[in-house]
Amino acid sequence: GEFFYVSLGNNKTILKLSRANGTQAGSISTQVEPHRIATGPNDRVFYVKEEQFSSIYAVNFTNAEDLQLTTAKYFQPDIETNSDGTKLFVGESIEHGSRLLRFEATNPLLPVEDQYDFSEGGFTEPWPKRGIRISPNDDRVFFSERSFDANDLSYVRGWIGAHVLATSSDGAIVVTKDSFYDGKTFIRFGTRPHPGNGV
């Protein structure tokens, strides 16, 4: 997109910045400190606060709204949206019964479309090991060392055993802190040139 967004949590502010030159194109004050943010459709930005439990909030740079979208609260949530911002994924922290959820982000009511309950398959990981990553073509979600089908969260494609930092555009190659994996078989096939450094 033309813009990107930055959270200033302690100042209860989200900034809108130009990708072209980094100049500020807008700012909105938030009702709680925005801890993690995710870009939504139509100049909206979703956010959660840094507390044990958080609702999901959103600011709208078109009309300057700042709304609490859910009455439900999620345990130490991480959030991420797909490439066009139409799907919001929320992953809860380490706790029996934690969930990975997908919301319809174009609907103002933010309905839940799908979810995976970890009470059926172990625990999630604490931050930062559990951070959500979505493949560039939006068909896979990597969360808590697992690979999920983005369109059917009940389908766990496989367990990688390491936190995913990035993938190739088609999901064929998966990158962790130290290694390269085959995106289909999840077999490790190489060591990164500079293990432990950024992607």
Order of alpha helices (4+ residues) and beta strands (2+ residues): beta-beta-beta-beta-beta-beta-beta-beta-beta-beta-beta-beta-beta-beta-beta-beta-beta-beta-beta-beta-beta
